[in-house]
Amino acid sequence: MSTDKISFEPKVLEGEINIPYKWTTGPAAGKFLTTLRDERKIIGLKCSSCGRVSVPPEEICGKCRKRNSEFVDISDEGELVSFTEVRVPVFWQPAEPPFVIGFIKLDGADTLLIHRILASASSLKKGLRVKARWKEEREGHILDIEGFEIIQEG
């Protein structure tokens, strides 16, 4: 029996893999995206047990773990809760850096929506009121909302 150790230099192969894929949205996200496209409106799901409203809609309540069943209309205005400036490009981003991503608490929702803020980071602060800017041509995608614009100081 040999006690020789095998030693080797790790090899690194560089390249890119492009994997096309499709997935189903499920009933809640599907209705959310269809409503964005067809009605230019934001909807959420309300928990029949604790009353929490989630946007985007969650089929199971994140608070009490009961099934959500009641779709409700949500305002396309809300409060900017937090934000960050994106400076590094990644292939799936909604815009070329630099741009701002924010956490928005829409009026009528209990959860936060993450979306692009159509302003420079230097002009933003927590508590600003923002409103959705809708694309004219919509496809049933979260980016049917181009982003959120400042409508008044918080």
N, C-alpha and C positions, 0 to 999 in steps of 0.2 A: 504494500500500500504506500503510495507516494504522499508525502507531506508538502510537496511543492505548492505554493500559492499561485493562483492565476492573477496576473496583474494586467491591466489594460487601460488605455486612454479612452475616456468616453468620447463618442462621436456625436456630433450635432448635425442633424440634417435641417437645412433651412428651406422654407417654402410656404406656400399658402394653400389652404384647402377651402374651396367654395362648395358649400353644401346647401343646395336649394331645399326649402322645406315649406310645409303648410301645416297649420294646426287649426283645430276648431276653437272658436271663442267661448263656447258654452252659451246657455240661454241669456244670462245676465249681461255679460260683456257684448254679446251679439246685439241685444236690444239697445244697449248704450250706444254702440257704434252706429247702428242703423238710425237711431234717433238723431245723433249728431249730423249725419248725412242728410236725412230726409226732412227733418224738422228744424234744424239749426238750434237745437235745444239740448241742455244737459239734464240727465235724469240720474237719480240715485235709487238705492234700495233701502227701505225702512224695515227694521227688525220689529216683528209683531210682539216680541217679548219685552225688550228693553227700550225700544224706540230709536235706537242709534241709526243714523242715515249715512250710508257709505257711498262715496263717489271716488273713483269709478265703482259701480255696483259690485258688492261681494255677495255671493250666494249664501254664504254662512257668515253670521255676525261675528266680527272679530272681538267683540266684548263678551257676549254670553253664549256664543257657539250654537245658537238656534238658527234655523233656516229663515232667511229673509224672503219675503214674498210680495211686499207692496212697493211698486215703483212709484216714485214721487218726482215732481218737477223741482229742479234746483236752479237758482239764479246763476247767470253767467258773470256775476260780480261777486267779489269777495275781498278778503284781507290778505295781504302778503305777510306771512308768518316768518319766513326765513328765505335766504337766497344765497347763491354762490355764482361766481363767474367761472365759466368753463374756458380754459385756455389751450388745452391739449386736444388735437383732433382724434376722433375715433370714427370708424366708418358708419356707424348707425345714428350719428347725431343729427338733430333737426336743422342745424345751420353750421356754417364755418365759424370756428372760434375767432375772436372771443364772443361769447354770448352768455346770457344769464339764465339760470334755471332757478325757479322758486317753488316754495311750498305755499299753496294758496288754500285758505279756508273759505270755500264758497258759501254764500248766504244760504242757509237751509241744510247744510251738510255738517256732519260731525267729524269727518275724516279730512285729510289734506290731499289735494290734487297736486301732483308735481307737473310743472309745465314751464315752457319758455316765457321769460319776461321780456317784453319788447322795449327795453330801456337799458342804459348803461348802469353798471353796478354802482358807479359813483353818485348816481341820481336817486338811488334807492335807500329805503330804511324800513325797518319792521313797522307794520301797522298801516302802510299805504293801502289805499283802495285801488283795486284793479278790475278790469273788465275784459272779457274775451274779445279778440278780434277774429272774426270768422272768415274763412276762405270763401270766395264766391263759388268755386267748383269744389264740391266735397265728394269724398270717396268712401266714407265709412271707416275712418281712421282717426286716432286721437289728434293727428296733425290737421284735421279739418278745422280745428282751432289753431290759427297761425301762432298765437301766443296771447299774452295778457298785457294790456296797456294800463298805465297809471291814469286814474280818473280823478283822484283827489288825495290830498295829504291825509295821513292817518292821525 
